[in-house]
Amino acid sequence: MYHFYKKQRPEKEMIFGVRAVIEAIEAGIELEKILIRRDMSNDLSRELLSSLKGSTAPLQKVPSEKLNRITRKNHQGVIAFISPVVYQKIEDIIPVLYEEGKIPFIVALDGVTDVRNFGAIARTCECVGVDAMVIPVRGGATVNADAVKTSAGALLKIPVCREQNLSKTLQFLKNSGIKLIAATEKAADDYNEVDYTVPVAIVVGAEDVGISDENLRLCDESVKIPLWGTIESLNVAVAAGVIMCEAAVQRKLGRKLGK
């Protein structure tokens, strides 16, 4: 059981020591991330790197001082953080949704880094019936205790798919008959002018730069939320919530609003 409300991560949520981390990987324990001493180079470290092939856990090389600040125990230059969720594979989820006669409703996050935004988006996803969230291995917030707390536990209930290459995953969704809708202030269409009743994935971008150009080009449609105030943009979690709620209402009614 995880203590989500502690500011300092309990040591039982960590694994330290090269051999212990290798054994955890081989046992299939889901890891949030792995920190390794920057100058570490020995047979065990090479074995660790080899064991990580095929894993989605991000590896970060850090100075030894950072590891020492995390724990005073003998970490041997390696600390792994246990993920509070078991990540799933989007390529396994989509066929099952179709087989069950459902119309897939996916949300993909492209670079959302703030853990509070991430948790808030996850909470809305769970509330409006999103089938799965897709996040990148790198360049986004991770599913840690703070994210779970901010999501009010939603991250423990909704499938989360952590993907090595978000662009390839979006292409997979397109190939699976799912329409990609980008949420971007650069769009010409308002968010309530498109059809969400078909299989759909809403793509949400980073707080500062939005969706990457590569992923934006993959999207079938782009939508924006019209603003009438003096502030030029909404918080990303709020914007995502507005669009998801529109999608949920359309899907509940079985038709595009306004028609």
Secondary structure, 3 states (H helix, E strand, C coil): CCCCCCCCCCHHHEEECHHHHHHHHHCCCCEEEEEEECCCCCHHHHHHHHHCCCCCCCEEEECHHHHHHHCCCCCCCEEEEECCCCCCCHHHHHHHHHHCCCCCEEEEEECCCCHHHHHHHHHHHHHHCCCEEEEECCCCCCCCHHHHHHCCCHHHCCCEEEECCHHHHHHHHHHCCCEEEEECCCCCEEHHHCCCCCCEEEEEEECCCECCHHHHHHCCEEEECCCCCCCCCCCHHHHHHHHHHHHHHHHHHCCCCCC
